[in-house]
Amino acid sequence: MTFDVERDEPGRNFDMASDADTRDYLYAVLNLPNTASQNEIRERYRALSVIFHPDKQHDERTRDTAASKFLDIQKAYEVLSDPFLRQIYDRLGPQGLKWKWPAELRSKDNEEIKAALDEWEFDRRHDAVEQLLQPRGSVTCSINASSLFASGDDSAQNSHNVLNRIRGIGLATFGVRQNVTKRLGPKTTVALTGHSQTGSRNITRTLTGTLQHQFTPRFALELTAGFLKPYVVAAATTYNDNDNAVVLRTGFVPTLWRALPPFLTLSVGRRLFRHSPTQGSATWTFSPGSPTSRLELHVHSSKPFDLTSPEEYTPAPGADEPMFDNGPGSITGFGAGVGSWSYGLVLHGLESCFTVNYSVFLHELALRLKAGVEIGFPGAAYSISAKWSGKRTAFSTYCWSRLSYLRQKWTLPIVLSPENNETLALYSIIIPSTALALGYHFILKPRRRAQRATYFDAARRALKEERSAVMRESENTGLLLREPARRHMDAERAIGGLVILEATYGPTAVDEDTAGLHVDVTIPLQALVHKSQLYVSNKVPKSGIQGFCDPAPETPKSLRVRYVFRDQMHYAEIPDLMPIVLPLRDHLVV
């Protein structure tokens, strides 16, 4: 059970004096134990209100003190007389009152509320620890499973012995990396990184320190030094604005300065078009140990898409997040995401090649699909991968999995064969891809349907229960607008003008999940008609129009209007992001 909790609005802040941060302070204000009943709280509030009410004070010297105490008494009573707020205060203390809790949590029983508060407290502690330590770590464990697919010639006696093949699985490499970062000031940070890896024959260890200083918002300098052999020293400068980026890197080993001069890498990137996120980059690398330098040219671009939004919607450049991140999403899960492509040319002697890559990230499924092709002098190669990742787990068709907690990652690559095996490579693609397709059809897609149905069920309950006050306000506004709307309708009908027959506002998708979430807004819309025209800017949220309300927050909604103009039937479906313009020839029903 997960609830979105936000900071409370300024007008509803329970902060009092500094002593208010003490647990049970509100009980002390009313001079009651934390086991007091609701009846005892009411009686004590009435008694103290009579004593400290400012109007009851006749001495000017005590009036200000009485007013301050009276406000404290009112705030204490406001919390302790509300069973829901009292449970939050008893469980989380004064800090819990500073957050805005979702309305649907009030309708839960005590056990469900307690579970939600426990989860919230755990998440807060988790965030506090991560903010304090800022740890970045990873553990890589490589497993050699080639014995499972060894041919009979390589192991004549054990080729048919499954048990011996399983026993042949062993650890290839094991590595640990840990990074700790400390901010020294608003522009300076220092980091310490340690890495250790064991192989079949040797052990490698590195310990490096990094100092980074941001001179200006566009220019930064980074210095790195190794504290273990071979004591590598490196430096990098970065310039980055909205359209251009330049990075210059160099490094050397002080003890081998004469034998091994510094390497040098220069990278230049630029946004190629003003109204497109397409970028081009060039990287030149000079290494003293290589007979030729290396030049890489790349063109890459990414574009977010949101099929749950109207076709006219164009996301802002660089926006990677879909619009309705907290909404129900689409049934299939393919509604929102980011598509990326890149072309590259590498010039490096016999290692020169041409590369093409395309990937798509489906935000609703947290699924990334990627395909790439590389053609060069050594030959041709291709790669296909699919990766699903959650908040704490990930799975990929590259036969590795990752677990994460406090930014600590565990990576497990598996070697299936030490040699080129085309049949095994084919199966390594077919089997995971088939598993992915079956998992999507039988697990992810039903889960998406269930989550979507649960979201709209909660919206219906909120519309009928917790948000009944909003509905009553909308209905009362409709009653106030009924007479003006009737006069407008009679006047428009007399001249053959714009007459609204039916108008509803609700989720764009119309299916069994969204049933009951479409609000009748015929009267408020007719009241807006003026001289046979109706216009509402797209900058004004439709839920804010007088007589409207939001039946399903965080989900795409549309206004559906059936109207008559010049005695001809018209019909329009207007998404939230589009202005209301009536009448239009495109709305004519043929």
Backbone torsions as a table, in degrees:
resi	resn	phi	psi	omega
1	MET	NA	121.5	-176.6
2	THR	-128.0	135.3	178.5
3	PHE	-126.8	140.6	175.7
4	ASP	-84.5	121.1	-177.5
5	VAL	-117.3	134.5	-179.0
6	GLU	-124.3	163.6	173.3
7	ARG	-61.7	137.8	-179.0
8	ASP	-67.9	153.8	179.1
9	GLU	-68.7	154.1	-175.9
10	PRO	-59.7	-29.5	-177.1
11	GLY	-74.9	-5.3	-177.7
12	ARG	-133.4	63.9	-175.8
13	ASN	-108.6	130.5	-177.1
14	PHE	-96.2	12.6	178.3
15	ASP	-65.5	137.9	176.4
16	MET	-127.8	-133.9	178.7
17	ALA	-76.2	175.8	-179.0
18	SER	-62.8	-30.5	178.6
19	ASP	-67.5	-15.1	-177.8
20	ALA	-66.5	-18.8	178.2
21	ASP	-74.8	-7.9	179.4
22	THR	-79.6	136.5	178.2
23	ARG	-59.4	139.8	179.5
24	ASP	69.1	16.8	178.7
25	TYR	-62.8	-40.1	-178.2
26	LEU	-64.1	-34.7	175.6
27	TYR	-66.5	-36.6	179.2
28	ALA	-66.5	-32.8	178.4
29	VAL	-61.2	-40.2	178.8
30	LEU	-90.4	-0.6	-179.9
31	ASN	57.8	51.0	-178.7
32	LEU	-133.7	152.6	173.2
33	PRO	-76.5	163.5	-179.3
34	ASN	-73.7	-0.5	175.4
35	THR	-99.8	9.2	-176.6
36	ALA	-63.8	145.4	178.7
37	SER	-82.3	168.1	178.6
38	GLN	-63.7	-35.4	178.5
39	ASN	-65.1	-41.9	178.2
40	GLU	-64.3	-37.6	178.9
41	ILE	-65.1	-43.2	179.5
42	ARG	-63.8	-45.0	-179.0
43	GLU	-64.0	-42.0	-179.7
44	ARG	-67.4	-37.1	178.0
45	TYR	-62.1	-44.2	179.5
46	ARG	-62.9	-42.9	-178.2
47	ALA	-64.9	-45.0	-179.0
48	LEU	-71.0	-31.8	179.2
49	SER	-64.3	-37.8	178.6
50	VAL	-65.5	-37.6	-177.1
51	ILE	-72.8	-44.2	-171.1
52	PHE	-101.7	3.5	-179.8
53	HIS	-61.4	130.5	-177.1
54	PRO	-57.7	-33.3	-178.4
55	ASP	-70.5	-15.8	-179.6
56	LYS	-88.4	-4.6	-175.6
57	GLN	-92.1	130.1	179.5
58	HIS	-106.4	-11.7	179.8
59	ASP	-101.0	120.3	-178.4
60	GLU	-62.2	-26.6	-178.5
61	ARG	-69.1	-27.9	-177.7
62	THR	-102.4	-3.8	-175.1
63	ARG	-65.2	-44.8	-178.7
64	ASP	-65.4	-42.3	178.5
65	THR	-63.4	-42.5	179.2
66	ALA	-63.1	-39.6	179.2
67	ALA	-63.5	-41.5	178.7
68	SER	-64.1	-44.7	179.2
69	LYS	-65.7	-36.4	-179.6
70	PHE	-64.8	-39.0	177.1
71	LEU	-64.6	-40.9	177.0
72	ASP	-61.7	-40.9	179.7
73	ILE	-64.7	-41.8	179.0
74	GLN	-63.3	-44.0	179.8
75	LYS	-65.0	-40.6	177.9
76	ALA	-63.5	-41.9	-179.8
77	TYR	-68.2	-37.4	179.3
78	GLU	-59.6	-36.5	-179.7
79	VAL	-81.2	-50.7	-172.0
80	LEU	-74.3	-22.1	177.9
81	SER	-82.7	-12.4	177.2
82	ASP	-97.5	112.0	-176.6
83	PRO	-55.7	-36.9	-178.6
84	PHE	-68.9	-49.7	179.2
85	LEU	-65.4	-33.7	179.3
86	ARG	-66.0	-39.1	178.4
87	GLN	-65.5	-38.8	176.6
88	ILE	-63.8	-43.9	-178.9
89	TYR	-65.3	-42.1	-179.9
90	ASP	-66.0	-32.8	-175.5
91	ARG	-88.1	-41.7	-172.4
92	LEU	-113.0	-9.8	179.9
93	GLY	79.4	-167.6	-177.4
94	PRO	-59.7	-29.5	-178.9
95	GLN	-63.3	-33.1	-179.9
96	GLY	-65.5	-25.5	-179.5
97	LEU	-77.5	-11.4	-178.4
98	LYS	-85.4	-0.5	-177.2
99	TRP	-112.8	147.4	178.7
100	LYS	-90.1	114.1	-176.3
101	TRP	-92.7	145.7	-178.2
102	PRO	-63.7	145.8	-176.1
103	ALA	-64.6	-33.3	-176.9
104	GLU	-67.9	-16.9	179.2
105	LEU	-69.2	-25.8	-179.7
106	ARG	-65.8	-29.2	-176.7
107	SER	-82.1	-4.2	179.9
108	LYS	-80.1	161.2	175.7
109	ASP	-79.5	174.0	-173.6
110	ASN	-61.2	-38.0	-178.9
111	GLU	-66.6	-41.5	179.0
112	GLU	-67.5	-38.5	177.3
113	ILE	-64.5	-42.5	179.5
114	LYS	-61.7	-41.9	178.9
115	ALA	-64.0	-40.1	179.0
116	ALA	-66.0	-39.4	179.2
117	LEU	-68.5	-37.8	177.0
118	ASP	-62.8	-42.3	179.5
119	GLU	-64.8	-41.1	178.8
120	TRP	-63.7	-42.3	-179.5
121	GLU	-65.8	-38.6	177.7
122	PHE	-63.6	-43.5	179.3
123	ASP	-63.6	-38.3	179.0
124	ARG	-65.5	-42.0	178.0
125	ARG	-65.5	-39.7	177.7
126	HIS	-59.5	-45.9	179.8
127	ASP	-64.7	-37.7	-179.5
128	ALA	-65.4	-41.7	179.1
129	VAL	-65.6	-42.2	-179.9
130	GLU	-66.0	-38.5	178.9
131	GLN	-67.0	-34.1	-178.6
132	LEU	-74.4	-46.5	-174.1
133	LEU	-90.3	-30.5	-174.0
134	GLN	46.7	52.0	-177.0
135	PRO	-79.8	144.5	173.7
136	ARG	-135.8	107.4	-176.3
137	GLY	-138.0	159.0	177.1
138	SER	-150.4	147.9	175.6
139	VAL	-126.6	124.3	-179.5
140	THR	-116.3	125.0	179.9
141	CYS	-126.3	110.4	-178.2
142	SER	-97.6	128.3	-176.9
143	ILE	-112.2	132.4	177.1
144	ASN	-93.8	105.5	-179.8
145	ALA	-110.4	23.4	-177.0
146	SER	-67.0	-21.1	179.9
147	SER	-65.2	-23.6	179.4
148	LEU	-66.8	-26.4	-175.6
149	PHE	-118.2	17.4	179.6
150	ALA	-65.9	143.6	179.7
151	SER	-77.5	165.5	-178.6
152	GLY	-65.5	-29.9	179.9
153	ASP	-66.9	-32.8	-178.9
154	ASP	-76.0	-28.0	-177.6
155	SER	-146.7	81.3	-172.9
156	ALA	-65.1	-37.1	-175.5
157	GLN	-80.3	-30.4	-172.1
158	ASN	-108.1	5.0	-173.8
159	SER	-63.2	-29.1	-178.7
160	HIS	-105.7	6.6	-178.8
161	ASN	-98.9	103.2	-176.7
162	VAL	-63.1	-38.4	-177.9
163	LEU	-63.5	-42.8	178.9
164	ASN	-67.1	-33.9	177.0
165	ARG	-64.4	-41.0	178.7
166	ILE	-66.5	-38.5	178.5
167	ARG	-66.0	-22.9	-179.9
168	GLY	-74.5	-10.9	177.7
169	ILE	-69.7	128.9	-177.2
170	GLY	-142.5	171.2	179.9
171	LEU	-82.9	124.4	179.6
172	ALA	-90.6	-56.8	177.9
173	THR	-140.5	155.6	177.6
174	PHE	-142.6	122.9	-176.7
175	GLY	-133.9	148.1	178.8
176	VAL	-130.5	132.4	177.0
177	ARG	-131.0	134.3	179.9
178	GLN	-138.2	136.8	-179.0
179	ASN	-131.5	135.7	176.7
180	VAL	-126.4	131.2	-176.8
181	THR	-120.2	138.4	178.8
182	LYS	-132.8	128.8	178.3
183	ARG	-88.1	119.3	-180.0
184	LEU	-86.4	-20.9	-178.9
185	GLY	-170.2	-176.6	-179.2
186	PRO	-65.2	-19.6	-177.6
187	LYS	-122.1	-3.2	-173.1
188	THR	-126.5	133.4	175.3
189	THR	-133.4	150.6	176.9
190	VAL	-128.2	141.4	-177.1
191	ALA	-135.8	148.7	177.4
192	LEU	-126.9	125.2	-176.2
193	THR	-125.1	129.3	175.8
194	GLY	-119.8	140.9	-178.6
195	HIS	-142.4	133.7	177.8
196	SER	-138.7	134.9	-178.5
197	GLN	-143.1	134.4	177.8
198	THR	-107.4	134.8	176.0
199	GLY	-115.2	-165.9	-179.5
200	SER	-70.8	-25.2	-175.3
201	ARG	-126.8	-22.9	-173.7
202	ASN	-141.4	171.7	177.7
203	ILE	-127.4	129.7	178.8
204	THR	-114.2	138.3	179.5
205	ARG	-135.4	138.3	175.2
206	THR	-137.9	146.4	175.3
207	LEU	-140.5	114.4	-174.9
208	THR	-125.9	150.0	174.6
209	GLY	-119.2	141.6	-177.0
210	THR	-129.3	132.2	175.8
211	LEU	-117.8	124.5	-178.4
212	GLN	-125.1	132.5	179.8
213	HIS	-131.3	130.7	179.3
214	GLN	-99.0	99.3	-177.6
215	PHE	-67.4	-45.8	177.9
216	THR	-137.6	169.5	176.7
217	PRO	-57.8	-17.3	-177.4
218	ARG	-108.7	-20.5	-172.6
219	PHE	-121.0	130.8	-179.1
220	ALA	-139.1	153.6	178.6
221	LEU	-127.4	138.1	-179.8
222	GLU	-132.3	128.0	178.9
223	LEU	-119.7	134.0	-178.5
224	THR	-130.9	136.7	179.4
225	ALA	-136.3	138.4	176.9
226	GLY	-93.3	134.8	-178.6
227	PHE	-96.9	-5.5	176.1
228	LEU	-121.1	159.5	179.5
229	LYS	-56.0	137.7	12.6
230	PRO	-94.9	22.2	174.5
231	TYR	56.8	56.6	-179.7
232	VAL	-75.1	137.1	175.6
233	VAL	-118.3	130.6	-177.8
234	ALA	-136.8	155.6	178.5
235	ALA	-143.1	147.9	179.1
236	ALA	-146.3	137.6	174.4
237	THR	-119.6	141.5	-175.8
238	THR	-131.5	132.7	171.3
239	TYR	-122.3	128.0	-174.6
240	ASN	-146.9	120.9	171.7
241	ASP	-121.7	-163.7	-175.1
242	ASN	-69.4	-25.3	-174.0
243	ASP	-120.3	-17.7	-174.3
244	ASN	-132.5	153.9	175.8
245	ALA	-147.5	134.6	178.0
246	VAL	-133.7	129.1	179.8
247	VAL	-129.5	128.7	177.5
248	LEU	-122.0	121.6	-178.7
249	ARG	-123.5	145.6	174.7
250	THR	-150.6	157.3	-179.5
251	GLY	-162.9	155.4	-179.5
252	PHE	-159.5	167.4	175.2
253	VAL	-107.9	114.4	-175.2
254	PRO	-55.5	-37.9	-177.6
255	THR	-73.2	-16.9	-179.3
256	LEU	-117.8	32.8	-175.4
257	TRP	-59.2	-43.6	-177.1
258	ARG	-75.9	-41.2	-177.0
259	ALA	-77.1	-30.3	-175.3
260	LEU	-133.6	91.3	179.9
261	PRO	-61.7	165.0	-178.2
262	PRO	-63.9	146.7	171.2
263	PHE	-86.4	161.3	-176.3
264	LEU	-142.8	132.4	177.8
265	THR	-131.0	126.7	178.9
266	LEU	-121.3	122.7	179.6
267	SER	-121.1	133.3	179.1
268	VAL	-129.4	128.3	177.8
269	GLY	-129.6	148.6	-178.7
270	ARG	-151.5	141.9	172.2
271	ARG	-73.7	124.6	-169.3
272	LEU	-82.9	-31.2	-176.4
273	PHE	-130.6	145.6	-174.6
274	ARG	-66.4	-39.9	-174.4
275	HIS	-106.5	26.5	179.9
276	SER	-142.7	144.7	178.6
277	PRO	-80.1	5.0	-178.8
278	THR	-61.3	132.1	-177.6
279	GLN	-126.8	147.7	173.7
280	GLY	-118.0	146.5	-179.0
281	SER	-143.0	149.9	176.4
282	ALA	-135.6	132.0	-178.9
283	THR	-127.9	124.0	178.2
284	TRP	-116.5	128.4	-177.3
285	THR	-125.3	128.2	174.6
286	PHE	-115.2	121.4	179.3
287	SER	-122.8	128.0	-177.8
288	PRO	-61.0	-27.8	-177.9
289	GLY	-83.3	-3.5	-177.9
290	SER	-108.7	138.2	-178.7
291	PRO	-67.6	-26.3	-179.6
292	THR	-130.0	153.8	175.7
293	SER	-79.0	168.9	-176.2
294	ARG	-119.8	131.3	179.6
295	LEU	-125.9	126.7	179.5
296	GLU	-122.0	130.0	177.4
297	LEU	-120.5	127.3	-176.5
298	HIS	-136.8	145.7	170.2
299	VAL	-127.1	124.5	-177.2
300	HIS	-142.1	154.4	-179.1
301	SER	-155.6	156.3	176.3
302	SER	-140.8	148.2	-178.4
303	LYS	-144.3	119.3	176.7
304	PRO	-74.7	151.6	176.9
305	PHE	-135.2	150.2	179.5
306	ASP	-145.2	95.6	-177.6
307	LEU	-74.2	-10.5	176.7
308	THR	-81.6	-6.5	179.8
309	SER	-103.1	165.3	178.4
310	PRO	-63.4	156.1	-177.0
311	GLU	-62.6	-27.4	-177.8
312	GLU	-74.8	-11.8	-177.1
313	TYR	-72.6	129.2	176.1
314	THR	-124.2	116.0	-178.4
315	PRO	-66.7	157.7	178.9
316	ALA	-66.7	146.4	178.9
317	PRO	-57.6	133.2	179.3
318	GLY	85.1	-1.7	-179.1
319	ALA	-79.9	117.9	-178.0
320	ASP	-100.7	-14.9	-175.8
321	GLU	-92.7	138.7	174.9
322	PRO	-69.2	162.7	-174.7
323	MET	-67.8	-46.9	-171.1
324	PHE	-104.8	70.8	-174.8
325	ASP	-67.4	-33.0	-176.7
326	ASN	-102.1	5.4	-177.9
327	GLY	-85.0	-173.9	-177.3
328	PRO	-74.1	-23.0	-179.6
329	GLY	74.6	-168.9	-179.1
330	SER	-93.9	165.3	-179.1
331	ILE	-69.6	-42.5	-175.8
332	THR	-78.2	-24.4	-176.0
333	GLY	88.6	-0.5	179.9
334	PHE	-97.7	16.3	-171.6
335	GLY	-76.6	-29.9	-174.2
336	ALA	-141.5	145.0	179.4
337	GLY	173.9	-163.0	-178.9
338	VAL	-136.9	127.5	175.1
339	GLY	-104.3	136.6	-177.3
340	SER	-134.4	143.7	175.8
341	TRP	-140.2	157.6	178.3
342	SER	-155.3	146.0	173.2
343	TYR	-123.4	141.5	-178.1
344	GLY	-145.3	150.9	176.2
345	LEU	-130.3	123.8	-179.5
346	VAL	-111.9	123.9	178.2
347	LEU	-113.5	107.1	-178.1
348	HIS	-156.0	66.7	178.5
349	GLY	60.3	-131.6	-179.4
350	LEU	-72.8	-10.5	178.1
351	GLU	-92.6	9.0	179.7
352	SER	-64.8	144.3	-177.6
353	CYS	-160.6	167.5	176.4
354	PHE	-120.0	132.2	-174.9
355	THR	-124.3	145.9	174.8
356	VAL	-135.2	130.4	179.8
357	ASN	-136.4	143.9	174.3
358	TYR	-141.8	137.9	178.7
359	SER	-142.7	153.0	175.6
360	VAL	-136.3	131.6	177.9
361	PHE	-110.4	118.1	178.6
362	LEU	-93.0	106.7	-170.8
363	HIS	-64.5	-40.8	-175.6
364	GLU	-66.1	-32.5	179.4
365	LEU	-96.7	-6.6	-174.4
366	ALA	53.4	41.8	-175.2
367	LEU	-118.1	131.3	177.7
368	ARG	-117.7	125.0	176.3
369	LEU	-111.1	134.1	-175.3
370	LYS	-141.9	139.0	177.1
371	ALA	-137.7	142.2	-178.9
372	GLY	-147.9	150.5	178.8
373	VAL	-132.8	137.4	178.7
374	GLU	-131.3	124.9	-179.1
375	ILE	-125.3	125.3	-178.9
376	GLY	-158.9	-169.8	-180.0
377	PHE	-62.8	-38.8	179.3
378	PRO	-67.0	-17.4	-177.5
379	GLY	135.2	-163.9	-179.4
380	ALA	-113.2	148.1	178.6
381	ALA	-145.0	152.8	177.9
382	TYR	-139.5	159.8	177.5
383	SER	-145.6	139.7	176.0
384	ILE	-133.6	129.9	-178.2
385	SER	-143.6	154.2	174.2
386	ALA	-140.4	133.6	-176.8
387	LYS	-135.2	128.5	172.8
388	TRP	-110.6	133.9	-178.4
389	SER	-137.8	139.6	173.8
390	GLY	-111.6	-163.0	-178.5
391	LYS	-68.5	-33.9	-175.6
392	ARG	-129.2	-0.8	-179.6
393	THR	-137.2	161.3	177.6
394	ALA	-152.5	152.5	177.2
395	PHE	-144.1	141.2	-177.2
396	SER	-139.5	154.3	177.8
397	THR	-73.7	-5.0	175.8
398	TYR	-80.4	15.1	176.0
399	CYS	62.1	38.9	171.0
400	TRP	-137.0	149.3	179.4
401	SER	-126.1	158.0	-176.4
402	ARG	-137.4	132.1	173.2
403	LEU	-116.4	139.3	-175.0
404	SER	-133.5	134.6	172.6
405	TYR	-150.0	125.6	-176.2
406	LEU	54.5	41.7	179.1
407	ARG	65.4	18.4	176.5
408	GLN	-98.3	126.3	-173.6
409	LYS	-114.0	142.7	174.3
410	TRP	-117.4	123.1	-179.1
411	THR	-117.8	133.7	-175.1
412	LEU	-130.9	85.9	173.2
413	PRO	-80.0	148.8	-178.0
414	ILE	-126.9	125.4	177.7
415	VAL	-88.2	119.4	-178.5
416	LEU	-91.9	-27.9	-179.5
417	SER	-158.8	137.2	178.0
418	PRO	-79.1	-8.1	-177.2
419	GLU	-122.8	167.7	178.0
420	ASN	-71.9	116.1	-178.4
421	ASN	-130.2	101.5	-175.0
422	GLU	-65.7	-38.2	179.4
423	THR	-64.0	-44.5	179.0
424	LEU	-65.3	-38.2	178.2
425	ALA	-63.7	-38.3	178.7
426	LEU	-64.8	-45.1	179.3
427	TYR	-65.7	-32.9	179.9
428	SER	-67.3	-17.5	175.3
429	ILE	-93.6	-44.3	-175.2
430	ILE	-66.6	-47.1	-175.4
431	ILE	-63.9	-51.4	178.2
432	PRO	-63.3	-36.9	-180.0
433	SER	-65.3	-40.8	176.6
434	THR	-64.1	-42.4	177.7
435	ALA	-62.1	-38.2	178.9
436	LEU	-65.3	-44.0	180.0
437	ALA	-64.3	-43.3	178.7
438	LEU	-66.2	-40.4	178.6
439	GLY	-63.1	-38.4	178.1
440	TYR	-65.9	-45.2	-174.4
441	HIS	-69.8	-39.7	-173.7
442	PHE	-100.0	-15.5	-177.3
443	ILE	-120.1	-60.0	-173.2
444	LEU	-67.3	-45.8	-177.5
445	LYS	-65.2	-47.2	174.6
446	PRO	-60.0	-35.9	178.5
447	ARG	-65.9	-39.4	177.2
448	ARG	-61.8	-42.9	179.0
449	ARG	-62.0	-43.4	-179.2
450	ALA	-65.5	-43.0	178.8
451	GLN	-63.3	-40.0	179.9
452	ARG	-65.7	-43.9	178.8
453	ALA	-63.7	-40.4	178.7
454	THR	-63.1	-39.9	179.9
455	TYR	-61.8	-47.5	-177.8
456	PHE	-71.9	-31.1	173.9
457	ASP	-61.8	-43.7	178.0
458	ALA	-63.9	-37.6	178.4
459	ALA	-65.2	-39.0	177.9
460	ARG	-65.2	-42.5	178.7
461	ARG	-63.5	-41.3	179.6
462	ALA	-64.5	-36.3	-179.3
463	LEU	-67.5	-31.5	-177.7
464	LYS	-92.6	-29.6	-172.7
465	GLU	-110.3	-85.2	-171.6
466	GLU	-59.1	-36.2	-175.9
467	ARG	-99.8	22.8	179.8
468	SER	-62.3	-30.9	178.1
469	ALA	-62.8	-38.4	177.6
470	VAL	-65.6	-40.8	178.1
471	MET	-65.0	-41.5	179.1
472	ARG	-63.1	-39.9	178.0
473	GLU	-63.3	-40.5	178.6
474	SER	-65.6	-42.2	179.2
475	GLU	-66.7	-40.4	178.4
476	ASN	-64.7	-37.9	176.4
477	THR	-63.7	-38.6	176.6
478	GLY	-62.1	-38.2	177.0
479	LEU	-64.5	-39.4	178.7
480	LEU	-66.7	-31.5	-177.8
481	LEU	-89.8	-4.8	-174.3
482	ARG	-62.4	-46.4	-178.0
483	GLU	-66.8	-47.5	175.2
484	PRO	-60.3	-37.5	179.1
485	ALA	-65.6	-37.8	179.2
486	ARG	-65.6	-41.6	178.9
487	ARG	-63.9	-42.1	178.2
488	HIS	-62.9	-41.0	-178.3
489	MET	-65.2	-43.7	179.7
490	ASP	-63.8	-41.1	-179.7
491	ALA	-66.9	-41.0	-179.7
492	GLU	-70.0	-37.7	-179.8
493	ARG	-67.1	-32.3	-178.8
494	ALA	-68.3	-29.0	-178.3
495	ILE	-107.4	8.1	-178.3
496	GLY	69.3	33.4	-177.4
497	GLY	-90.3	-147.4	-173.4
498	LEU	-89.8	116.8	179.8
499	VAL	-124.4	121.0	179.3
500	ILE	-83.1	117.0	178.5
501	LEU	-87.1	-41.7	-178.2
502	GLU	-156.7	137.1	178.3
503	ALA	-146.4	130.9	177.7
504	THR	-131.2	151.3	179.9
505	TYR	-130.5	123.3	-178.2
506	GLY	-175.7	-168.4	-177.9
507	PRO	-55.3	143.5	179.3
508	THR	-62.9	-41.3	178.2
509	ALA	-74.3	133.6	178.2
510	VAL	-116.1	104.3	177.9
511	ASP	-153.5	-171.9	-176.6
512	GLU	-66.9	-25.8	179.5
513	ASP	-69.7	-35.0	-175.8
514	THR	-95.0	7.8	179.9
515	ALA	-61.3	137.0	178.5
516	GLY	84.9	4.8	-177.9
517	LEU	-111.2	14.3	179.3
518	HIS	-106.7	119.8	-174.1
519	VAL	-93.8	135.7	178.2
520	ASP	-76.1	118.5	-179.1
521	VAL	-124.6	30.4	-178.1
522	THR	-62.2	-47.9	-177.4
523	ILE	-65.9	-49.5	178.7
524	PRO	-59.3	-34.7	-178.8
525	LEU	-72.5	-40.3	178.6
526	GLN	-64.3	-32.6	179.7
527	ALA	-67.4	-19.3	-179.7
528	LEU	-87.5	-9.0	-178.2
529	VAL	-69.6	132.4	179.9
530	HIS	-140.7	119.0	179.5
531	LYS	54.6	47.2	175.8
532	SER	63.0	25.0	178.2
533	GLN	-138.1	153.5	177.4
534	LEU	-142.7	124.0	178.8
535	TYR	-140.9	128.6	173.9
536	VAL	-132.4	124.1	-177.0
537	SER	-63.7	150.7	176.4
538	ASN	-73.9	-9.8	176.2
539	LYS	-77.5	-15.1	178.0
540	VAL	-96.1	119.6	178.4
541	PRO	-63.3	133.5	-177.2
542	LYS	-62.7	-30.1	178.5
543	SER	-68.1	-13.9	179.4
544	GLY	-92.6	-4.8	177.7
545	ILE	-68.3	141.9	-179.9
546	GLN	-56.4	126.3	-179.2
547	GLY	92.2	-8.4	176.6
548	PHE	-95.0	161.7	169.3
549	CYS	-151.1	163.9	-177.6
550	ASP	-94.2	103.5	-176.7
551	PRO	-76.7	-21.6	-177.5
552	ALA	-147.4	88.8	-178.9
553	PRO	-59.9	151.5	174.6
554	GLU	70.9	6.3	178.8
555	THR	-117.8	147.6	178.2
556	PRO	-61.5	134.4	-178.8
557	LYS	-128.1	159.3	-179.8
558	SER	-139.3	152.6	173.9
559	LEU	-101.5	122.3	179.4
560	ARG	-107.9	121.7	-173.5
561	VAL	-127.0	129.7	171.3
562	ARG	-115.1	119.6	-174.4
563	TYR	-142.4	164.7	179.1
564	VAL	-117.3	132.4	175.8
565	PHE	-138.7	123.6	-176.2
566	ARG	56.1	41.9	176.8
567	ASP	61.3	22.9	177.1
568	GLN	-120.0	139.1	-177.4
569	MET	-76.5	136.6	177.5
570	HIS	-130.9	153.0	177.1
571	TYR	-145.3	138.4	-178.4
572	ALA	-143.3	143.0	170.2
573	GLU	-118.6	115.6	-172.0
574	ILE	-116.7	111.6	178.8
575	PRO	-65.7	165.3	-177.6
576	ASP	-57.4	-37.1	-173.0
577	LEU	-83.4	-2.1	-178.2
578	MET	-106.0	146.8	177.3
579	PRO	-71.0	156.7	175.5
580	ILE	-91.3	113.8	179.5
581	VAL	-129.8	111.8	179.4
582	LEU	-134.1	139.4	-1.4
583	PRO	-90.9	162.7	174.7
584	LEU	-135.2	146.8	179.4
585	ARG	-62.9	-32.3	-179.0
586	ASP	-65.3	-17.4	-178.7
587	HIS	-86.5	-6.0	-176.0
588	LEU	-64.2	130.9	178.5
589	VAL	-90.5	117.6	-177.7
590	VAL	-88.7	NA	NA
